Amino acid sequence: MLVVCSRYARDRDEAQDILQDAFVKVFDNLEKYKITGSIEGWVRRIFVNTAIDHYRKYKNKFNLEEEGNIEDENSFYNELEENDSIYSKIKPTDIMEAMETLSPAYKLVFNLYAIENYTHQEVAEILEISPGTSKSNYAKAKAKIKTVLEKKFNLI
């Protein structure tokens, strides 16, 4: 679960704080767990929600209203398909390292949209931003990750 928390935190200390808060919530709410579903999914949802709560608590430290052009969301994936052999050597750990270079705003939106599968409308509601800002931050996050990976693997 530390990996989940790290995706939302700015540094390891912050991730550990989120981790501790989330574990407290898990143990405080263990009696609410319904055996019908996966406990891993239930616990993961608590961790993600705790990370979002952490953002809300320290909202003034995050700048989510970053403006700019919105990139076509499919262009990144189309490019990956075209260069499949080039990108096949990229490992998930490489992507995680690239994600660490993102600003808190980009990192938060990228995680919620790309990893947690929220829609841009849902991300906007959670973070109290516009869907356009969510799309813009997501596009910029993808571009930054792509640039970091291209530089690391000399793909430029």
N, C-alpha and C positions, 0 to 999 in steps of 0.2 A: 504494500500500500504506500510505502515511501515513494515509489516511482510515480504513482498517481499524484501524490501531493507535490512532488518535485516539478511535475509538468505545470502546475499552477503557481508555484512560488518563485520568488526572485532569487533565492539562494537556499542553501541546505538548512540553515537555521530556521528560516521561515517555513520550509517544508516540514521540518521536525515539529514545529509548533502546531501546524495544521494536523499533522499525524496524531499528535497527542490529543488535541481537541476532538478529533474524529473518533479515536478509540474510546474516549470517555463517553461520547454519544452512543457508540455501539453498545457498550456495556450498560449504560443507563436505559437503553431501549431494547435490550435483548428479549424481554418478554413480549414485545410487539412483533417479533419476527414470526411470520407465518411459514410453516414447514412446507407449504406448497411450492415455493420457489427456491431458487438457488441462494444459499447463504452468501456466496461470493458476490453475486450481483447485488444483493441487499446491502452488504457491507460497502461495496464499491460506491453505490449510490450515496451512502452516508458520507463517504470521504469526498466525493465530488461536491456534494452540497455544502460540506464544511469548508471546502476551498472557496466556493462561491460566497458563503457567509463571511469568510475572512476578507475577501475582496470588498464586500459591502461595508464591513467594519472600518476598513482603511481606504475607502473609496477616494479620498482626496489625494492619496499617494499615487493613484493610477490615472493616467490621462487617456481616456478611451475615445475622446472626440477628435481623432486624427483625421484630417481631410485628405482628399486626393482622388485620382481617377480609379474607377473600378475596373479591374482586369476581367476578361472573360474567364469564368471559373473553369471551363472545360479545356482551355488552352494548355494549362499545365499538364493535365492528364493526357491530352492528345500528343503533346511533345514527348511525354514519357513513353507512350506506345511507339512513336516513331524512332526513338533512340533506345529501345528496350535493351539491347545488348550493352550499351554504355552504362545505363542505370542499374543493370542487374548486379553490379558489384557493390552497390550501396546497401548497407545493412541497417536494420532498425536502430542500432546504437548510434550510427552516423546521423540519422535523422534526429534522434533525441539530442545529440550534441549540437546540431544546427539549431534546434528549437531553443536551446539555452541562450542563443545570441539574440533572440527576439525581445523587443520591449515588453513590459508587462501587459500593455493593452493588446498587442498583437498575439502574445502567447495565450492570453485568456480566451480571446475570440477563436484562435486556431484550435485550441483544445476542445472548447465547447462544440464547435461546428464539425471539425474533421475527426475528432476522436470520440467524443461523446454523442455524436450524431444529432445534435439539436439543429433545428432550422435557423435561418438568419432571423426570422421573426421571434422565435423563442429566445435566441441569444440576446436580441434587442430588449426583450421584456425582462430577462434576468438581470442584464447589466444596465438597464434604464438608458439605452441609447437608441438611435434609429436603426432600422434594418439596413439602410444605406451605409451607415458607419460600420455596422457589422461586416457587410460585404467588402467594404473598402479595406478594413483592417485585416480581414481574412486574405484578400488578394495580396496585400503588401507583405503579410507574413509568409505566404507561399513564395513570393518573389525573393524574399530575404533568405529563406531556407534553400531555395534553388541556387542562389548566388553562392552561399556558403558551401554547398555541396559541390558545385562546379569548381570552385576554387580549390577545395580539398582534394578533388580527384582530377584536377587539371583538365577540366572539360570546357573551359572557356575558349 
